[in-house]
Amino acid sequence: MAFFEKRPSSRQGASQNVAIGAASAASTALSAETFQIRIAATGNCHFRVGDGAPTALATDSYLPSGVVEYITVTPGQKIAVIQDGAATGNLSVTEMS
């Protein structure tokens, strides 16, 4: 019998989709108890996490389609997304606790 070590995990909270397009689009503010988010995109994109009204640029962090990424955030921040090239789709944003 083999022993498999447990993997760290988090509970999923609220989720939202942000459309990936030629202009930067931002999520709604993350809840007051969110310090980590899980993101995945259906199209290649660039993203930026910030306070207020963040604007994603083509030089920001790159997220390829189909990749899941966990990001540390501060409660109340938002994530903005913009397409890479001609890619479109959605950025799925899930709050983790």
Summary of the structure (lengths in Angstrom):
residues: 97
radius of gyration: 14.3
end to end distance: 32.7
largest distance: 53.8
contacts: 282
relative contact order: 0.39
helix: 0%
strand: 46%
